[in-house]
């Protein structure tokens, strides 16, 4: 467990979190390499199935990073994403998987520091939780 | 449409626990519209079941398919070629679909993954409400298009009971009193006189009181 390096998938909105990640890069802010970013046109495009599949494929933690409340480029995609995250958290809970492994995070495009800090904090949280009880069976 | 809700995962998992190869069958009709058993829900449930088996260190093979209509023998036939390569079938259709599968594939254990609820209509995105009980003798022409059988908690036929209060039913402040709605609607249509006409006791035989119902259209039978 000591050497456990969590695999984290971050679904990042093109208009905010992804640009914030860019900003973090421009500012030379480092964030853990555990976080694998998937750019999406809006977090409203992230389906419950995408989150579930991430866990199926071996992610220890997943977060969906969208725009600040009221700032969605497509009006309310981030709110819908938040509702879907809550829905999938319930499924995870029913399966005996810690729902904290999935989170909805909001930030703006200018929040490079917040992006780096979130990546760091989420990675640490998952590191503390340990490996996801679900791991793909190696054939 | 017929509405349904997915069963608790625990119950579904208990059904399929003894089996390794599952056919997860959705339906493209009502349960797709009420987001209970369409292609997307089939994908989500399959994913949840796979996660559950991985958690237990087991491998489970789930074949996903969504039929055009699970209550029609011709569509159910599509499973025939693959059914022998599975141990059990989990149906995400309403009770009609589950029974059509069970009737066609008699040797195969068939389990329901949803609870069939009511005949309803969509009030807004994500909200469905009961609108019809299939009583077999429609009264909507007399009651201004609002059904007292399905929408009055007591299915009363001649005005509201003493439990009506400010247009709401005594069972919950969120439930409209059907007879208030009927009165308002008749008033708007200038048909208040209808309200005065007493309705006789209803014959419940066409509603199922006479046993399981069946429609036979001789002009269509092959």
Contacts between the chains, C-beta under 8 A, distances in Angstrom:
chain1	res1	chain2	res2	distance
A	47	B	40	7.6
A	48	B	44	5.8
A	49	B	40	6.8
A	49	B	43	5.1
A	49	B	44	5.6
A	49	B	47	6.4
A	52	B	44	6.3
A	52	B	47	4.0
A	52	B	48	6.7
A	52	B	51	7.1
A	53	B	47	6.3
A	55	B	51	6.1
A	56	B	47	5.8
A	56	B	50	5.9
A	56	B	51	6.0
A	56	B	54	7.5
A	91	B	9	7.1
A	91	B	44	7.5
A	91	B	48	5.5
A	94	B	8	7.2
A	94	B	9	4.4
A	94	B	10	6.9
A	94	B	48	7.8
A	95	B	9	6.6
A	95	B	48	6.3
A	95	B	51	5.6
A	95	B	52	5.3
A	95	B	55	6.7
A	96	B	55	6.7
A	97	B	51	7.1
A	97	B	55	7.2
A	133	B	55	5.1
A	134	B	51	4.9
A	134	B	54	4.7
A	134	B	55	4.9
A	135	B	54	6.5
A	136	B	54	6.6
A	137	B	54	6.2
A	137	B	57	7.1
A	137	B	59	5.6
